[in-house]
Amino acid sequence: MCEALREELAEIVSYELEDPRLAAVTVTAVEVTGDLRSAEVRVRCEDAQREAEALEALEHARHFVRRELASRIRLWRMPELHFASDRCGRGANRVDQLLERIEKERKKARKAV
């Protein structure tokens, strides 16, 4: 269910919301409580400086997004949405960058030998 919510939320944020603050936002994960009362939506913003603005825009559109979800996915109860930054995603990007740098340095070292 969490994956279905994530896919629909990603589509709504990408295609239904016309707020320019959400242009570089990606929905990375959704965690729903067992009683379906609340869902934490993890998002990643490509521009770290604009992250607060993006979260503010999502909070502003929260009720619209919840209504859209309810029309697309039939659940006994549509959870309240709470948006949060995906700090793990940003860390993973940093790890990927570091691994790429290490690989480039290894290639240079092999060529020098």
C-alpha positions in Angstrom: 0.0 0.0 0.0 2.8 2.4 0.8 4.3 1.9 -2.7 0.9 2.6 -4.3 0.6 5.8 -2.3 4.1 6.9 -3.2 3.5 6.3 -6.9 0.2 8.3 -6.9 1.8 11.1 -4.7 4.7 11.3 -7.1 2.3 11.7 -10.0 0.2 14.3 -8.2 3.2 16.4 -7.1 4.8 16.2 -10.6 1.8 16.7 -12.8 -1.1 18.1 -10.8 0.5 20.8 -8.7 1.5 23.9 -10.6 3.6 25.5 -7.9 7.0 26.4 -9.2 8.5 25.7 -5.8 7.8 22.0 -6.4 9.6 21.7 -9.8 12.6 19.8 -8.4 10.8 17.7 -5.8 10.8 13.9 -5.8 8.6 11.7 -3.5 11.0 9.0 -2.2 9.0 7.1 0.4 5.7 6.9 2.3 5.3 5.4 5.7 1.7 4.8 7.0 0.7 4.1 10.6 -1.0 0.8 11.3 -4.4 2.5 11.9 -4.2 4.5 8.6 -4.6 7.8 10.5 -1.3 9.3 9.3 1.3 9.0 6.6 4.7 10.5 6.5 5.7 11.4 3.0 9.4 11.7 2.4 10.5 14.1 -0.3 13.8 15.1 -1.8 14.5 18.5 -3.3 17.3 18.8 -5.8 18.1 22.3 -4.6 18.9 22.1 -0.8 18.5 25.8 -0.4 14.9 25.7 -1.6 13.9 22.7 0.5 12.1 24.7 3.1 10.0 26.5 0.4 9.2 23.2 -1.2 8.0 21.7 2.1 5.9 24.8 2.7 4.3 24.5 -0.7 3.5 20.8 0.0 2.0 21.7 3.4 -0.1 24.3 1.7 -1.4 21.8 -0.9 -1.8 19.0 1.6 -5.6 18.9 1.6 -5.9 19.0 -2.2 -3.3 16.2 -2.5 -5.2 14.1 0.1 -8.5 14.6 -1.9 -6.8 13.6 -5.1 -5.3 10.5 -3.5 -8.8 9.6 -2.1 -10.2 9.8 -5.7 -7.5 7.5 -7.1 -7.0 5.0 -4.3 -9.9 3.4 -2.4 -9.0 3.0 1.3 -11.2 2.7 4.3 -9.5 5.8 5.6 -7.2 8.1 3.8 -4.4 9.1 6.1 -3.5 12.6 7.0 -0.4 13.6 5.1 2.7 14.9 6.8 5.6 16.0 4.5 9.3 15.7 5.6 12.6 16.0 4.0 14.4 12.8 3.0 17.8 13.3 4.5 18.8 9.7 3.7 18.3 10.4 0.0 20.6 13.4 0.1 23.2 11.3 2.0 22.9 8.6 -0.6 23.6 11.1 -3.3 26.7 12.3 -1.5 27.9 8.7 -1.1 27.4 8.2 -4.9 29.4 11.3 -5.6 32.2 10.1 -3.4 32.2 6.7 -5.0 32.4 8.2 -8.4 35.3 10.4 -7.3 37.2 7.3 -5.9 36.6 5.4 -9.2 38.0 8.3 -11.3 41.1 8.6 -9.0 41.6 4.8 -9.4 41.4 5.1 -13.2 44.0 7.9 -13.1 46.3 5.9 -10.9 46.1 2.9 -13.2 46.9 5.0 -16.3 49.9 6.6 -14.5 51.4 3.1 -13.8 
